[in-house]
Amino acid sequence: MRIVAGIVLAVLSSGLAQAQTRGAMLCSEDVSFKPKEHPAKDGSLVDPTATRRYSLVWSYEYLNLISAGKTEFFECLKIKPRLNEGGPRNSIKCQNGIYFITIDLTKFTFIRANLDPQNLANVEIAHGSCKLIGS
C-alpha cells in the first residue's frame, strides 16, 4: 500500500510541477507609486516608490508571487468581457486581501495594487511586464 501511495504522490507532484512551470514568469515593475497624504508644494499627489522584480507562478486558480524570499498566495479568476466589448480577454485577476494583480496573458503585462481604504500609507499602484520562464 505504501508503494502505491508513493507512486500516486510522485505522479501527482510531477503533474503539478509541470502545470506550474508552464505558468512561471519573471516580472519587473516599470513604474510604482503611492499617493501622498497631503499635496506637495509643487502640486504633486504621488510619490514614486522603488520598483520590484519578482517571480510569478500561475496555475489557473492560484498565483504565487515570490520576492526577496517571501511568497504571497493569490486566488485568481479569468476576466470575462463586458457586454459592450468585442471579444474575449485573455487576462486573469488575482486577489489576496487588499492586494490585487491583473495580468494580460497575451501581452504579458500586469498591474499590481495594494488598496487599503483604512490606511492610505498602505495604498500603492505599479505596472510592468513579464516574460515566461522556460518557453
C-alpha angles and dihedrals in degrees: 000000000000091000092052091048090049092051092048091049092049092049093048092047093051091049091049091048091051092049091050093045091056088056098043115122138173110221135188129188118236096191132013127177144157130206119259117240089230129019113261123240089258090056097250116147101190138055119215113235131201112282119233138213120212146154123252122200112192127187108172101271100027138050128193118202111200118193132154093348093308125112124205121192123215134184114226139206129187110246113241121207121251120247093259095050121096109227142004120285125231095215138115131208117209127190139188114174105294094352121093134180126184117191128191102213092196099054096023093230125137145189120211123194137180105200117183112162091189095055120034090188086069096053116105136156128197138167134191146129139276138205127207118251116230099005 
